[in-house]
Amino acid sequence: MDGRRRNPYELTEDTPVYVISVAAQLSGLHPQTLRQYDRLGLVSPDRTAGRGRRYSARDIELLRQVQQLSQDEGINLAGIKRIIELENQVAALQARAAELAAALDGAATAMRQREAAVHASYRRDLVPYQEVQQTSALVVWRPKRHGQTPD
């Protein structure tokens, strides 16, 4: 969710609104097939307080996908269940990768800001050091004593 409060009456693709007979009609499957898929854990709709099944638009799409994999591709139900599990895992990993990329971008931005703040805090009265060529000249330093005049 994006952090904003959602309208409780707003319908999304995850809102469970379809009873089993409507879901069966929309998916092109028999209601008993939907019950079987629910028992096997392939498509698990939400339940009402009275234990009735309520399917969402996402559930209907998943039912169609299960039917397509079973009928057109010849994949058995155990294989379809594994495919669905792996697809869900991939989706979760992609979401996590996106979260981590956003966190990394935020950290990189914060680091650049801190680096800029450090550079801005440098003292401007300091003179850059320049290496002096070595010579064999000898300089004698005599400290000035109080009361003495310079030579």
C-alpha positions, 0 to 999 in steps of 0.5 A: 500500500502507498501509505494513504488510507484507502476508501473501504468501499473502493473496489480493487482487483483484490476485493472479494466480491464474486460468489462461487457461481459467478466466479465459475461463470466468469472463469468458465469452470464448474463450481465443483472445480473451484471447490477442488482448486480451493481444497488443493490450495491452487486458488484460495478465495476469501471467506465470509463470516458464514464461510461462503467463498468470495472471489476477487478479480485476481482470483478469477484471473488465476482460475483462468491461468490454472485452466490454461496450464491444465488444458492447453499445456497439459500440466498436472495440478501439482505442477500448476501449484508449484508454478503458482508458488514460484511466480508468487516467490518471484513477485515477492523477490522483485518487490523486495529488490525494488524496496532495496533499490529505493533504499540504496538510492536514498542512502546514496543521496544522503551520502552525497549530501553529507559529503557536500556538507563536509566539503562546505565546512572546510576552512577557507583560510587554510592554504593548500600545501605545496611541496617545496624543492629541497635545497642545501641552503641553511637558515638560522633562526634566532628567537627575539628576546625581550629588550633586545634589538634586531641585528 
